[in-house]
Amino acid sequence: MKSLKRVISRVTLIKIDLSNNTYTDQLPGEVYGLDNVSGKGFIDSSNNQYLNIANLNNKSEILKYNILSNS
C-alpha cells in the first residue's frame, strides 16, 4: 500500500520491485481509506490474496487483491 500525498488515510495498492527500487500501481485509479491507518493486512497463501480492511464509499469492507491475476 502506498499513502497518497496530501490525503489523510488514503492509499493505493502497489507492487514494489526491490531490484531497482521502483513500484507499479496494481489498481490504477482506485483509492482506499484504511480503517487501520498503519496498513496492516496479510497475505493468504492458500489463494494468493492480499487482505486488508478498507473504507470505500464510507463503508468498511474487506479489500481482497489476488496477487497472481492482478485483480
Protein Blocks (a to p, Z undefined) as FASTA:
>chain_A
ZZdehiahiacdddddfknopacdfbghiacddfblnopacddfknopacddddeehiac
dddddfkloZZ
